């Protein structure tokens, strides 16, 4: 399968868009993106993961082609309940969850609360503690002017933020994350409320404690050049959840897009070693 099928499900009156990469009959695997990103964040690796799993990638509430939360509620607990309902209604079986950054925190929250729904967990470049410098870099990028004259103005901004990516790759990713305004300019698809990351982090305080109760198989994947997840924090996190840390060289925070081959080399052996579903 070389391209996904677009699909939508309704959860608590929100239309949540997702990509279905197949392959039907294989164990389910759900991908969750980072803040202000989309399900297409996984495009570089989803086709390979679909060789052994039925892969879906979800646009979380307020992101991509999913509905915005009318009350502006983007807390981890709320997003984790969306994922809980999605697994219960669309996947109908315990699922492998592979999740980056904000999505990783959502996945941790869900796994701690509903361990029966998560077969295994791959946490990508995130932990209950993050490096302030990396967070400030993301905050500055997200807080920059949200309307520009041309699509390529956004491409140039994104390339300056992450020069590991080619311009062609950035154009393809932003094609799914930008829209035209009525006045003909370009802006982000995501809910402007997400420009304040505090809306996400408001319930992070006890995440170390909640994570300590996780018992499913866990893999932590860290970008070798990440400014978000420090090696010592990754090691502490791994000790708490009984995980291995695999570091992907040549990758920053968005590991799977910065070095897809390295990401797959870290993740596929973990998936292959899981007990049969």
PAZAPA-4460 file (N, C-alpha, C; in steps of 0.05 Angstrom, whole numbers, plus 32768, in hexadecimal, padded with zeros to 4 digits):
% residues 277
    n_x    n_y    n_z   ca_x   ca_y   ca_z    c_x    c_y    c_z   seq   type   mol
   8011   7FE8   8000   8000   8000   8000   8012   8019   8000     1      X     A
   800E   802B   7FED   8020   8042   7FEA   8013   805C   7FF3     2      X     A
   7FF9   805C   7FF6   7FEB   8075   7FFF   7FD5   806D   8012     3      X     A
   7FD0   807E   8026   7FBB   8077   8039   7F9F   807E   802F     4      X     A
   7F8B   8073   803C   7F6F   807B   8038   7F68   808F   804D     5      X     A
   7F5B   80A5   8045   7F50   80B8   8058   7F36   80AE   8064     6      X     A
   7F33   80B2   807E   7F1A   80A9   808B   7F14   80BD   80A2     7      X     A
   7EFB   80BC   80AB   7EF3   80CE   80C1   7EE1   80BE   80D4     8      X     A
   7EE4   80C3   80ED   7ED2   80B8   8101   7EC9   80CE   8113     9      X     A
   7EB1   80CB   811F   7EA6   80E0   8131   7EA8   80D6   814D    10      X     A
   7EB6   80E6   815E   7EB9   80DF   817A   7EB1   80F7   818B    11      X     A
   7E9C   80F4   819B   7E92   810A   81AC   7E8E   8123   819B    12      X     A
   7E80   8120   8185   7E78   8136   8173   7E8F   8143   8164    13      X     A
   7EA8   8138   8167   7EBE   8142   8157   7EC4   812F   8140    14      X     A
   7EC7   8139   8128   7ECF   8128   8111   7EED   8126   8112    15      X     A
   7EF7   810E   8116   7F14   8109   8117   7F1D   80FB   80FD    16      X     A
   7F2E   8108   80EF   7F39   80FD   80D6   7F50   80EB   80DC    17      X     A
   7F53   80D5   80CC   7F6A   80C4   80CF   7F72   80B8   80B4    18      X     A
   7F8B   80AF   80B2   7F95   80A1   809A   7F96   8084   80A0    19      X     A
   7F8C   8074   808F   7F8D   8057   8091   7FA0   804C   807D    20      X     A
   7FB7   8042   8087   7FCC   8037   8076   7FCA   8019   8071    21      X     A
   7FB6   800C   807E   7FB6   7FEF   807C   7FCC   7FE3   808D    22      X     A
   7FD0   7FC9   808F   7FC4   7FB6   807D   7FAF   7FA6   808D    23      X     A
   7F97   7FA4   8083   7F81   7F96   8091   7F89   7F7A   8098    24      X     A
   7F82   7F72   80B0   7F88   7F57   80BA   7FA1   7F56   80CB    25      X     A
   7FB2   7F6B   80C9   7FCA   7F6D   80DA   7FC3   7F7A   80F4    26      X     A
   7FD3   7F77   8109   7FCE   7F84   8123   7FCD   7FA2   811F    27      X     A
   7FBB   7FB0   812E   7FB8   7FCD   812A   7FD0   7FDC   8137    28      X     A
   7FD6   7FF2   812A   7FEB   8004   8133   7FE1   8021   812E    29      X     A
   7FE1   8031   8143   7FD6   804C   8141   7FED   8060   8145    30      X     A
   7FEF   8074   8133   8004   8089   8134   7FF7   80A3   813D    31      X     A
   8004   80B0   8150   7FFB   80CA   815B   8011   80DF   8157    32      X     A
   800A   80F5   814B   801D   810A   8144   8022   811E   815B    33      X     A
   8034   8130   8156   803B   8145   816A   802A   815E   8167    34      X     A
   802D   8171   8179   801D   8189   8179   8020   8199   815F    35      X     A
   800A   81A2   8154   8007   81B1   813C   800E   81A2   8123    36      X     A
   8013   8188   8125   8019   8177   810E   8000   8168   8105    37      X     A
   8003   8155   80F3   7FEC   8146   80E8   7FF3   8128   80E6    38      X     A
   7FDF   8119   80DF   7FE3   80FC   80DA   7FF8   80F7   80C5    39      X     A
   7FFC   810A   80B2   800F   8106   809D   802C   8108   80A7    40      X     A
   8030   810E   80C1   804B   810D   80CD   8058   80F2   80CA    41      X     A
   8047   80DD   80C6   8050   80C1   80C6   8053   80B6   80A9    42      X     A
   8050   80C7   8095   8050   80BE   807A   8069   80B0   8071    43      X     A
   8080   80B8   807C   8099   80AC   8074   809C   808F   807E    44      X     A
   808F   8089   8095   8094   806E   80A1   807B   805C   80A1    45      X     A
   8063   8068   809D   804B   8058   809F   804A   8041   808A    46      X     A
   8052   8046   8071   8051   802F   805E   8061   8017   8067    47      X     A
   8078   801C   8073   8089   8006   807C   807D   7FF8   8095    48      X     A
   8072   8008   80A7   8065   7FFD   80BE   804C   7FEC   80B6    49      X     A
   8040   7FF4   80A0   8028   7FE5   8097   802E   7FCA   808B    50      X     A
   8048   7FC3   8088   804E   7FA8   807F   8048   7F93   8094    51      X     A
   8047   7F9C   80AD   8042   7F89   80C3   802A   7F90   80D4    52      X     A
   8020   7FA9   80D1   800A   7FB2   80E2   7FF5   7FC1   80D1    53      X     A
   7FDD   7FC2   80DB   7FC8   7FD2   80CF   7FCB   7FEE   80DC    54      X     A
   7FD6   8000   80CC   7FDE   801B   80D7   7FC9   8030   80D1    55      X     A
   7FC2   803E   80E7   7FB2   8056   80E4   7FC2   806D   80F1    56      X     A
   7FBF   8085   80E6   7FCB   809D   80F1   7FB4   80B2   80F5    57      X     A
   7FB2   80BC   810D   7F9B   80CC   8115   7FA3   80EA   8115    58      X     A
   7F91   80FB   8109   7F93   8117   810E   7F85   811C   8128    59      X     A
   7F94   8123   813C   7F88   8128   8157   7F77   8142   8156    60      X     A
   7F65   8144   8169   7F52   815A   8169   7F61   8175   8166    61      X     A
   7F56   8186   8155   7F62   81A0   8150   7F78   81A1   813C    62      X     A
   7F7F   818A   8131   7F96   8187   811F   7F8D   817D   8104    63      X     A
   7F9C   8184   80EF   7F98   8179   80D4   7F7B   817D   80CB    64      X     A
   7F6E   8167   80C3   7F53   8168   80B9   7F3F   815F   80CE    65      X     A
   7F46   815E   80E7   7F33   8158   80FD   7F26   8172   8107    66      X     A
   7F10   816E   8114   7F01   8185   811F   7F11   8192   8136    67      X     A
   7F0D   81AC   8138   7F17   81BB   814F   7F05   81B7   8167    68      X     A
   7F11   81B7   817F   7F01   81B4   8197   7EF2   81CF   819C    69      X     A
   7ED7   81CE   819D   7EC9   81E8   81A0   7ECE   81F6   81BA    70      X     A
   7ED6   81E6   81CE   7EDC   81F3   81E8   7EFA   81F7   81EC    71      X     A
   7F0A   81F2   81D8   7F27   81F5   81DA   7F35   81E2   81EC    72      X     A
   7F29   81CB   81F1   7F34   81B7   8204   7F47   81A4   81F5    73      X     A
   7F61   81A9   81FA   7F75   8198   81EE   7F87   818B   8203    74      X     A
   7F7D   8187   821B   7F8C   817A   8230   7F93   815E   8228    75      X     A
   7FA9   8154   8234   7FB1   8138   822F   7F9B   8125   8236    76      X     A
   7F8D   8129   824C   7F78   8117   8254   7F62   8116   8240    77      X     A
   7F5B   812D   8235   7F45   812F   8221   7F4E   8121   8207    78      X     A
   7F66   8127   81FE   7F6F   811A   81E5   7F72   80FC   81E9    79      X     A
   7F7A   80F4   8200   7F7D   80D7   8205   7F62   80C9   8204    80      X     A
   7F4D   80D7   820C   7F32   80CB   820A   7F29   80C9   81ED    81      X     A
   7F31   80DC   81DC   7F2C   80D9   81C0   7F38   80BF   81B5    82      X     A
   7F52   80BB   81BC   7F60   80A4   81B2   7F54   808A   81BE    83      X     A
   7F4C   808B   81D7   7F3E   8074   81E3   7F25   806D   81D3    84      X     A
   7F15   8080   81CD   7EFC   807B   81BD   7F03   8071   81A2    85      X     A
   7F18   807C   8196   7F20   8074   817B   7F28   8056   817B    86      X     A
   7F38   804E   818E   7F40   8032   8190   7F28   8020   8194    87      X     A
   7F17   8029   81A7   7EFF   8018   81AD   7EEC   8015   8196    88      X     A
   7EE8   802B   8186   7ED3   802A   8172   7EDE   8024   8156    89      X     A
   7EF7   802B   8150   7F02   8026   8135   7F15   800F   8133    90      X     A
   7F24   8009   8149   7F38   7FF4   8148   7F2E   7FDB   8156    91      X     A
   7F1F   7FDF   816C   7F11   7FC9   8179   7F23   7FB4   8185    92      X     A
   7F3C   7FBA   818B   7F4F   7FA7   8197   7F66   7FB6   81A2    93      X     A
   7F74   7FAB   81B5   7F8D   7FB8   81BF   7FA0   7FBE   81A9    94      X     A
   7FAC   7FD5   81AA   7FBA   7FE1   8193   7FD7   7FE9   819B    95      X     A
   7FE9   7FE7   8188   8003   7FF3   818A   8001   8010   8184    96      X     A
   800B   8021   8196   8009   803E   8192   8026   8049   818F    97      X     A
   802A   8057   8179   8044   8063   8173   803F   8081   8172    98      X     A
   804C   8090   8184   8043   80AB   8188   805A   80BF   818D    99      X     A
   805A   80D5   8180   806E   80EA   8182   8065   8101   8193   100      X     A
   8077   810A   81A5   8074   8124   81B2   8059   8126   81C0   101      X     A
   8049   813A   81B9   802F   813C   81C5   801F   8122   81C4   102      X     A
   8020   8115   81AC   8013   80FC   81A9   801E   80E7   81BD   103      X     A
   8038   80E8   81C3   8043   80D6   81D6   8039   80DA   81F2   104      X     A
   8035   80F4   81F9   8029   80FA   8213   800C   80F1   8215   105      X     A
   7FFE   80F4   81FF   7FE2   80EA   81FD   7FE2   80CC   8201   106      X     A
   7FF5   80BE   81F3   7FF6   80A1   81F4   7FFD   8097   8210   107      X     A
   8010   80A5   821E   8017   809E   8239   7FFE   80A1   824B   108      X     A
   7FF0   80B7   8248   7FD8   80BC   8258   7FC4   80A6   8254   109      X     A
   7FBF   809E   823B   7FAC   8089   8235   7FB5   806F   8240   110      X     A
   7FCF   8067   823C   7FD9   804D   8245   7FD7   804A   8263   111      X     A
   7FDD   8060   8271   7FDB   805F   828F   7FBF   805B   8298   112      X     A
   7FAC   8066   8289   7F90   8065   8292   7F81   804D   8287   113      X     A
   7F87   8045   826E   7F79   802E   8262   7F8E   801A   8257   114      X     A
   7F9C   800C   8268   7FB1   7FFA   825E   7FA6   7FE4   824D   115      X     A
   7F8C   7FDE   824F   7F80   7FC9   823F   7F7E   7FCF   8222   116      X     A
   7F82   7FE9   821B   7F7F   7FF1   81FF   7F99   7FF3   81F0   117      X     A
   7FB0   7FF2   81FF   7FCA   7FF7   81F2   7FDB   7FDE   81F5   118      X     A
   7FE0   7FD1   81DE   7FEF   7FB9   81DD   800D   7FBE   81E2   119      X     A
   8017   7FD4   81D6   8033   7FDC   81D9   8034   7FF9   81D1   120      X     A
   804A   8006   81DB   804C   8023   81D8   8068   802A   81CE   121      X     A
   8069   803A   81B8   8082   8046   81AF   8080   8064   81B3   122      X     A
   8090   806F   81C6   808F   808B   81CD   80A6   8099   81BE   123      X     A
   80A0   80AC   81AE   80B4   80B8   819D   80BB   80D4   81A7   124      X     A
   80D4   80D7   81B1   80E1   80F0   81B8   80D0   8101   81CC   125      X     A
   80C6   80F4   81E0   80B7   8102   81F5   80B9   80F2   820F   126      X     A
   80B5   8100   8225   80B3   80F4   8240   80A4   8108   8251   127      X     A
   809D   8100   826A   808F   8113   827B   809F   812C   8282   128      X     A
   80B9   812D   827A   80C9   8144   827E   80D7   814B   8264   129      X     A
   80D7   8164   825C   80E3   816C   8243   80F7   8183   8247   130      X     A
   8109   8186   8233   811D   819B   8236   8111   81B6   822F   131      X     A
   8116   81CA   8240   8109   81E4   823C   8112   81F1   8222   132      X     A
   812B   81EE   821A   8134   81FB   8201   8125   81F1   81E9   133      X     A
   8120   81D7   81E7   8111   81CB   81D1   80F4   81D4   81D0   134      X     A
   80E8   81D5   81E8   80CD   81DE   81EA   80CA   81FB   81E1   135      X     A
   80DE   820C   81E9   80DE   8228   81E1   80E1   822B   81C3   136      X     A
   80F1   821A   81B7   80F4   821B   819A   80DA   8214   818C   137      X     A
   80CC   8200   8195   80B2   81F9   8189   809E   820F   818E   138      X     A
   809E   821A   81A7   808B   822F   81AD   808F   8247   819B   139      X     A
   80A8   824E   8196   80AE   8265   8184   80A5   8260   8168   140      X     A
   80A9   8248   815E   80A0   8241   8143   8081   8242   8141   141      X     A
   8074   8237   8155   8056   8237   8155   804B   8253   8158   142      X     A
   8058   8263   8168   804E   827E   816E   8053   8292   8159   143      X     A
   8063   828C   8144   8069   829F   812F   804F   82A5   811F   144      X     A
   8051   82BB   8110   8039   82C4   8100   802C   82AC   80F2   145      X     A
   8012   82AA   80F6   8004   8292   80EC   7FF7   8297   80D1   146      X     A
   7FFB   82AE   80C4   7FF3   82B2   80A8   800A   82BD   8098   147      X     A
   8010   82B1   8082   8025   82BA   8070   801A   82BC   8053   148      X     A
   8028   82CB   8042   801E   82D1   8028   801D   82B8   8016   149      X     A
   8032   82A7   8018   8034   8291   8005   803A   8277   8015   150      X     A
   8033   8261   8007   8039   8246   8012   8057   8243   8017   151      X     A
   8067   824D   8004   8084   824A   8006   8090   825A   801D   152      X     A
   8082   826F   8026   808B   827E   803E   808B   826B   8056   153      X     A
   8076   825A   8058   8075   8247   806E   808A   8231   806A   154      X     A
   808F   8229   8051   80A3   8215   804C   80BE   821F   8055   155      X     A
   80C5   8238   804F   80DE   8243   8057   80E0   8245   8076   156      X     A
   80CB   824C   8083   80CB   824E   80A0   80D0   8232   80AC   157      X     A
   80C1   821E   80A2   80C4   8203   80AD   80E0   81F7   80A7   158      X     A
   80EB   81FE   8091   8106   81F4   808A   811B   8200   809C   159      X     A
   8117   821A   80A3   812A   8227   80B5   8127   821A   80D1   160      X     A
   810F   8212   80D8   810B   8205   80F3   8117   81E9   80F3   161      X     A
   8115   81DA   80DD   811F   81BF   80DC   812D   81BA   80C1   162      X     A
   8147   81C2   80BF   8155   81C0   80A6   815D   81A3   809F   163      X     A
   8157   8190   80B1   815C   8173   80AA   814A   816A   8093   164      X     A
   8133   8176   8090   8120   816E   807C   8126   817C   8062   165      X     A
   8121   816F   804C   8123   817C   8031   810B   818F   802D   166      X     A
   810F   81A2   801B   80F9   81B4   8015   80E1   81A4   8009   167      X     A
   80E7   8190   7FF9   80D1   8180   7FED   80C2   8171   8003   168      X     A
   80CF   8167   8017   80C2   8159   802D   80B1   816D   803D   169      X     A
   80BB   8184   8042   80AC   8198   8051   8093   81A1   8042   170      X     A
   8097   81A5   8028   807F   81AD   8018   8069   8197   8019   171      X     A
   8071   817E   8018   805E   8169   8019   8050   8168   8034   172      X     A
   805F   816C   804A   8052   816B   8065   803F   8183   8068   173      X     A
   8049   819B   805F   8038   81B3   8064   8020   81B3   8052   174      X     A
   8020   81A4   803C   8009   81A2   802B   7FF1   8198   803B   175      X     A
   7FF6   8188   8050   7FE0   817D   8060   7FDB   818E   8079   176      X     A
   7FEA   81A3   807E   7FE8   81B2   8097   7FE3   81D0   8093   177      X     A
   7FDF   81D8   807A   7FDA   81F4   8074   7FC0   81F7   8063   178      X     A
   7FB4   820E   8064   7F9C   8214   8054   7F9C   8231   804C   179      X     A
   7F8D   8237   8037   7F8A   8253   802E   7F75   8261   8040   180      X     A
   7F7B   827B   8045   7F67   828C   8053   7F54   8298   803F   181      X     A
   7F3D   82A2   8048   7F2B   82AF   8035   7F38   82C6   8025   182      X     A
   7F4D   82D2   8031   7F5B   82E8   8024   7F71   82DF   8011   183      X     A
   7F75   82C4   800F   7F89   82BA   7FFD   7FA5   82B5   8009   184      X     A
   7FA8   82BB   8022   7FC2   82B5   802F   7FC1   8297   8039   185      X     A
   7FD6   828F   8047   7FD9   8274   8050   7FDA   8274   806F   186      X     A
   7FCE   825F   807B   7FCF   825D   8098   7FCE   823F   809F   187      X     A
   7FD2   8239   80B9   7FD1   821E   80C3   7FB5   8213   80C4   188      X     A
   7FB2   81F9   80C1   7F98   81EC   80C4   7F91   81EA   80E2   189      X     A
   7FA5   81E7   80F3   7F9F   81E0   810F   7F91   81F7   811E   190      X     A
   7F83   81F0   8133   7F75   8203   8143   7F89   8217   814F   191      X     A
   7F85   8231   814C   7F98   8245   8157   7F9B   8242   8175   192      X     A
   7F88   8236   8183   7F8B   8232   81A0   7FA4   8221   81A6   193      X     A
   7FAC   8211   8193   7FC4   8200   8197   7FDE   8210   8196   194      X     A
   7FDC   8229   818F   7FF5   823A   8190   7FFE   823F   81AC   195      X     A
   7FED   8238   81BF   7FF5   8239   81DC   7FF8   821D   81E6   196      X     A
   8012   8213   81E7   8016   81F7   81EF   800D   81F1   820B   197      X     A
   8009   8206   821B   8000   8201   8237   7FE5   81F3   8237   198      X     A
   7FD6   81F5   8222   7FBC   81E7   8221   7FC0   81C9   8221   199      X     A
   7FD7   81C0   8217   7FDE   81A3   8217   7FEA   819B   8231   200      X     A
   7FFC   81AB   823C   800D   81A3   8252   8000   81A7   826E   201      X     A
   7FE7   81B0   826E   7FDA   81B7   8287   7FD8   819F   829A   202      X     A
   7FD7   8187   828F   7FD4   816F   82A1   7FEC   815D   829F   203      X     A
   8004   8168   829B   801C   8158   8299   8028   8152   82B5   204      X     A
   8020   8161   82C9   802F   8161   82E2   8033   8145   82EF   205      X     A
   801F   8134   82ED   8021   811A   82FA   8026   8103   82E6   206      X     A
   8031   810A   82CF   8035   80F6   82BA   804B   80E2   82C1   207      X     A
   805F   80EB   82D0   8073   80D7   82DA   8066   80C2   82EB   208      X     A
   8054   80CA   82FD   8047   80B7   830E   8035   80A5   82FE   209      X     A
   8026   80B0   82EB   8014   809F   82DB   8024   808C   82C9   210      X     A
   803A   8095   82BF   804B   8084   82AD   8056   806C   82BC   211      X     A
   805B   806F   82D6   8066   805A   82E6   8054   8041   82E7   212      X     A
   803B   8045   82E1   8028   802E   82E1   8026   801F   82C7   213      X     A
   8034   8028   82B2   8032   801C   8298   8041   8001   8298   214      X     A
   8034   7FEC   828E   803F   7FD1   828E   8042   7FC5   8273   215      X     A
   8038   7FD1   825E   803A   7FC5   8243   8057   7FC9   8239   216      X     A
   805F   7FBB   8224   8079   7FC0   8218   807B   7FDC   820E   217      X     A
   8092   7FE9   8214   8096   8005   820C   80B2   8008   81FF   218      X     A
   80B3   8017   81EA   80CC   801F   81DD   80CD   803D   81DD   219      X     A
   80E3   8049   81E4   80E8   8066   81E3   80FB   806B   81CC   220      X     A
   80F2   807B   81B9   8103   8083   81A2   810A   80A0   81A5   221      X     A
   8124   80A6   81A5   812E   80C1   81A9   813E   80CA   8190   222      X     A
   813A   80E3   8187   814A   80EE   8172   8166   80F4   817D   223      X     A
   817A   80EC   816E   8195   80F1   8178   819D   810E   817A   224      X     A
   818E   811F   816C   8193   813C   816D   817B   814B   817A   225      X     A
   816B   813C   8189   8153   8148   8195   815B   815D   81AA   226      X     A
   814B   8173   81AA   814E   8187   81BF   8136   8186   81D2   227      X     A
   8126   8171   81D0   810F   816D   81E1   8113   8158   81F6   228      X     A
   811E   8141   81EE   8121   812A   8201   813F   8126   8206   229      X     A
   8147   812D   821E   8163   812A   8226   8169   810C   822B   230      X     A
   8182   8103   8226   8188   80E7   822A   8183   80DD   8246   231      X     A
   818A   80EE   825A   8186   80E5   8276   8169   80E3   827D   232      X     A
   8158   80F4   8271   813B   80F2   8276   8130   80D9   8269   233      X     A
   8139   80D4   8251   8130   80BC   8243   8138   80A3   8253   234      X     A
   8150   80A3   825F   8159   808C   826E   8148   8089   8288   235      X     A
   8142   809F   8295   8130   809E   82AC   8115   8093   82A5   236      X     A
   810A   809D   8290   80F0   8095   8286   80F0   8077   8280   237      X     A
   8105   806E   8272   8107   8051   826B   8108   8040   8284   238      X     A
   8116   8049   8299   8117   803A   82B2   80FC   8037   82BF   239      X     A
   80EB   804C   82BD   80D1   804B   82CA   80BE   8038   82BB   240      X     A
   80BE   8039   82A0   80AB   8029   8291   80B7   800E   8287   241      X     A
   80D0   8009   828E   80DC   7FF0   8285   80E1   7FEF   8267   242      X     A
   80EA   8005   825C   80EE   8007   823F   810B   8008   8237   243      X     A
   8110   8004   821E   812A   8009   8212   8128   8024   8204   244      X     A
   813F   8033   8204   8141   804B   81F5   8151   8046   81DC   245      X     A
   8146   804D   81C5   8155   804B   81AC   8158   8066   81A0   246      X     A
   8171   806F   819B   8176   808A   8192   817C   8089   8173   247      X     A
   816E   809A   8165   8170   809A   8148   8183   80B1   813F   248      X     A
   8199   80AC   8133   81AC   80C1   812B   81A0   80D2   8114   249      X     A
   81AA   80EB   8113   81A1   80FC   80FD   8184   8105   80FE   250      X     A
   8179   8103   8116   815D   810A   811A   815A   811D   8131   251      X     A
   8149   8131   812E   8141   8142   8144   8128   8138   8151   252      X     A
   8116   814A   8158   80FE   8142   8167   80EB   8131   8155   253      X     A
   80E8   8138   813C   80D5   812A   812B   80E4   8112   811E   254      X     A
   80E9   80FE   812E   80FC   80E9   8128   80F4   80DB   810E   255      X     A
   80DB   80D3   810B   80D3   80C2   80F5   80D4   80D0   80DA   256      X     A
   80D3   80EA   80DA   80D5   80F9   80C1   80F2   8101   80BB   257      X     A
   8101   8107   80D0   811D   810F   80CD   812F   80F8   80C3   258      X     A
   812A   80E0   80CD   8139   80C9   80C5   8127   80B1   80C5   259      X     A
   8117   80AE   80B0   8104   8098   80AF   8111   807C   80B1   260      X     A
   8127   8078   80A3   8134   805E   80A5   813E   8058   80C0   261      X     A
   814A   806C   80CE   8153   8068   80E9   813C   8062   80FC   262      X     A
   8126   8070   80F8   810E   806C   8109   8104   804F   8105   263      X     A
   8102   8046   80ED   80F8   802B   80E8   810B   8016   80F3   264      X     A
   8125   801B   80F1   8139   8009   80FC   8137   8006   811A   265      X     A
   812E   801B   8127   812A   801B   8144   8110   800D   814C   266      X     A
   80FB   8011   813C   80E0   8009   8144   80D8   7FED   813B   267      X     A
   80E0   7FE6   8122   80D6   7FCD   8117   80DF   7FB4   8127   268      X     A
   80F7   7FB3   8132   80FF   7F9B   8142   80EE   7F9A   815C   269      X     A
   80E7   7FB1   8167   80D5   7FB1   817F   80BA   7FA6   8178   270      X     A
   80AF   7FAE   8162   8095   7FA5   815A   8096   7F87   8153   271      X     A
   80AB   7F7E   8146   80AD   7F62   813F   80AF   7F4F   8157   272      X     A
   80BA   7F5A   816D   80BE   7F4A   8185   80A6   7F49   8198   273      X     A
   8091   7F58   8191   8079   7F58   81A2   806B   7F3D   81A2   274      X     A
   8060   7F34   81B8   8050   7F1B   81B8   8039   7F1D   81A3   275      X     A
   8031   7F07   8198   801B   7F08   8185   8002   7F16   8190   276      X     A
   7FF5   7F25   817F   7FDD   7F33   8188   7FC6   7F1F   818E   277      X     A
***
